[in-house]
Amino acid sequence: RLLDAAGWARGADGLRRRAGQPLALTLLAPAADPATPALVERLRGQFAAVGAALTAREAPAAALLAADGPARAGRFDLLLTDLRHGPDPLPALRAHVGCYAPTPIASVAPGPANYGHWCDPATAARLDAATGAATTAGRAAAVRAVLDLIAAEAALLPLLTRSHLLVRRDPLRGVAPARWAPPTWNAGAWWRAPARG
């Protein structure tokens, strides 16, 4: 209904058009990721169901995300990428949806991984509030407010969460997997138990 209301009429071939232009989207996707082919086909089917054509451009992630690559230049409609972060989500949020304030020599610029170039003053204010929060509760409330704004604006649409499996050998002790941290976050506390005799 939203597409109909926006003037995207479905043709006899099932593809929507407006003013003669087809509803065609470009997806940038990392070529080396084993999950990419299945994700692309699933997305292509979902877009076809609503009358949109999806063209995938696959390339190594380093090329897609390079300083002169198509992601930073905004030459895409959709980008399939990881949003990695550690136990504190704030640095990743700043990178993916943050904007740098203007300076005497530069205008407002998106964060280093803000490929959609989405710069929202309310989100920037909440990110600043989270950074300067004096308490953990205040920081958490500001981060939740940022996530609410992202969801309301659909600035980022998570498609999947990957499972990670960590296997350790029996003598290794002190390993403590954490939901949002890399497996080695507490490697300084690891120790090897003596061999059983």
C-alpha positions as CSV (number, residue, x, y, z in Angstrom):
1,R,0.0,0.0,0.0
2,L,2.8,2.4,0.7
3,L,4.3,1.9,-2.7
4,D,0.9,2.3,-4.4
5,A,0.3,5.5,-2.4
6,A,3.8,6.8,-3.5
7,G,2.8,6.2,-7.2
8,W,4.7,3.0,-7.8
9,A,2.2,1.0,-9.9
10,R,2.7,-2.7,-10.6
11,G,2.9,-3.5,-14.3
12,A,1.9,-6.7,-16.1
13,D,5.4,-8.1,-15.6
14,G,5.1,-7.7,-11.8
15,L,7.6,-4.8,-11.6
16,R,6.5,-1.5,-10.2
17,R,7.2,1.7,-12.2
18,R,6.7,5.4,-11.5
19,A,6.9,7.9,-14.3
20,G,8.2,5.1,-16.5
21,Q,11.1,4.3,-14.2
22,P,11.3,0.8,-12.8
23,L,11.6,0.3,-9.0
24,A,15.2,-1.1,-9.2
25,L,17.5,-1.3,-6.3
26,T,21.3,-1.9,-6.0
27,L,22.7,-4.0,-3.2
28,L,26.4,-4.0,-2.4
29,A,27.5,-7.2,-0.7
30,P,30.8,-8.7,0.4
31,A,31.9,-11.4,-2.1
32,A,33.9,-13.6,0.3
33,D,31.2,-14.0,2.9
34,P,29.7,-17.5,2.6
35,A,26.3,-16.2,3.7
36,T,26.1,-13.7,0.9
37,P,24.6,-15.8,-1.9
38,A,21.7,-17.1,0.3
39,L,21.0,-13.6,1.7
40,V,21.0,-12.0,-1.7
41,E,18.6,-14.6,-3.1
42,R,16.3,-14.3,-0.2
43,L,16.3,-10.5,-0.4
44,R,15.8,-10.7,-4.2
45,G,12.7,-12.8,-3.6
46,Q,11.3,-10.5,-1.0
47,F,11.8,-7.5,-3.1
48,A,10.3,-9.2,-6.2
49,A,7.2,-10.1,-4.1
50,V,6.5,-6.3,-3.7
51,G,7.4,-5.5,-7.3
52,A,11.0,-4.3,-6.9
53,A,14.0,-5.6,-8.9
54,L,17.2,-6.1,-6.9
55,T,20.6,-6.1,-8.5
56,A,23.5,-7.3,-6.3
57,R,27.0,-6.1,-6.8
58,E,29.5,-8.3,-5.0
59,A,33.1,-7.4,-4.3
60,P,35.6,-7.9,-1.6
61,A,34.6,-6.1,1.6
62,A,37.9,-4.1,1.5
63,A,37.0,-2.7,-1.9
64,L,33.4,-2.0,-1.0
65,L,34.3,-0.1,2.2
66,A,37.5,1.5,1.0
67,A,37.9,5.3,1.3
68,D,37.3,5.6,-2.5
69,G,34.9,2.7,-2.6
70,P,31.2,2.7,-3.5
71,A,29.9,2.4,0.1
72,R,31.7,5.6,1.3
73,A,30.6,7.4,-1.9
74,G,27.0,6.4,-1.3
75,R,26.7,4.6,-4.6
76,F,24.1,2.0,-3.5
77,D,20.6,1.6,-2.3
78,L,21.3,-1.2,0.1
79,L,24.5,-2.3,1.8
80,L,25.1,-5.6,3.4
81,T,27.7,-5.2,6.1
82,D,28.6,-6.2,9.6
83,L,28.0,-3.9,12.6
84,R,30.7,-5.2,14.9
85,H,31.1,-3.9,18.4
86,G,32.4,-4.8,21.8
87,P,30.8,-4.8,25.2
88,D,30.1,-1.0,24.9
89,P,27.9,-0.3,21.8
90,L,28.7,3.5,21.9
91,P,31.8,3.5,19.7
92,A,30.0,1.4,17.0
93,L,27.0,3.7,17.1
94,R,29.2,6.7,16.7
95,A,30.9,5.1,13.7
96,H,27.7,3.9,12.0
97,V,25.2,6.7,12.7
98,G,27.3,9.5,14.1
99,C,28.2,12.8,12.4
100,Y,31.1,15.0,13.1
101,A,30.4,18.6,13.9
102,P,31.4,21.2,11.3
103,T,34.8,22.8,11.7
104,P,36.3,25.9,10.0
105,I,37.6,23.7,7.2
106,A,34.9,21.0,6.8
107,S,31.2,20.7,6.8
108,V,29.2,18.2,8.8
109,A,30.6,14.7,7.9
110,P,29.3,11.3,8.6
111,G,31.1,8.9,11.0
112,P,33.7,6.5,9.5
113,A,31.2,3.7,8.9
114,N,28.1,5.9,8.4
115,Y,27.7,4.7,4.8
116,G,24.1,5.9,4.5
117,H,25.3,9.5,5.3
118,W,22.4,9.7,7.8
119,C,23.1,12.7,10.0
120,D,20.3,13.5,12.5
121,P,20.7,16.3,15.1
122,A,18.5,14.4,17.7
123,T,20.7,11.3,17.4
124,A,23.9,13.3,17.6
125,A,22.6,15.0,20.8
126,R,21.8,11.6,22.3
127,L,25.2,10.2,21.4
128,D,26.8,13.2,23.1
129,A,24.6,12.6,26.1
130,A,25.6,9.0,26.3
131,T,29.3,9.9,26.0
132,G,29.1,12.5,28.8
133,A,26.7,10.5,31.1
134,A,27.9,10.4,34.7
135,T,26.2,7.1,35.5
136,T,25.8,3.8,33.8
137,A,22.1,4.2,34.0
138,G,22.2,7.6,32.3
139,R,24.5,6.2,29.6
140,A,22.2,3.2,29.0
141,A,19.1,5.5,28.8
142,A,20.9,7.7,26.2
143,V,22.0,4.6,24.2
144,R,18.4,3.3,24.2
145,A,17.2,6.7,23.0
146,V,19.7,6.5,20.1
147,L,18.5,3.0,19.2
148,D,14.8,4.2,19.3
149,L,15.7,7.0,16.9
150,I,17.5,4.6,14.6
151,A,14.5,2.3,14.6
152,A,12.0,5.1,14.0
153,E,14.0,6.4,11.0
154,A,15.0,3.0,9.7
155,A,18.5,4.2,9.4
156,L,19.8,0.7,9.9
157,L,17.9,-2.5,9.3
158,P,19.4,-5.5,10.9
159,L,18.8,-8.5,8.7
160,L,20.4,-11.3,10.8
161,T,22.4,-12.1,13.9
162,R,25.2,-14.6,13.4
163,S,25.9,-17.3,16.0
164,H,29.4,-17.7,17.2
165,L,30.8,-21.0,18.5
166,L,33.8,-20.9,20.9
167,V,35.5,-24.2,21.6
168,R,38.2,-24.5,24.2
169,R,40.4,-27.5,25.2
170,D,39.9,-28.9,28.7
171,P,43.1,-27.7,30.3
172,L,42.4,-24.0,29.4
173,R,40.6,-22.2,32.3
174,G,39.3,-18.7,32.8
175,V,37.7,-18.4,29.4
176,A,34.5,-16.4,29.9
177,P,32.5,-15.8,26.7
178,A,30.5,-12.6,26.7
179,R,27.6,-11.8,24.4
180,W,29.0,-8.5,23.0
181,A,32.7,-9.0,23.4
182,P,35.4,-10.7,21.3
183,P,36.3,-14.2,22.6
184,T,39.7,-12.9,23.9
185,W,38.3,-10.0,25.9
186,N,39.6,-11.5,29.2
187,A,42.6,-13.4,27.8
188,G,44.8,-12.0,30.6
189,A,42.8,-14.2,33.0
190,W,43.3,-17.4,31.1
191,W,45.4,-20.1,32.5
192,R,46.3,-23.7,31.8
193,A,45.4,-26.4,34.3
194,P,48.1,-28.9,35.1
195,A,48.0,-32.1,33.1
196,R,46.2,-35.0,34.8
197,G,48.6,-37.6,35.6
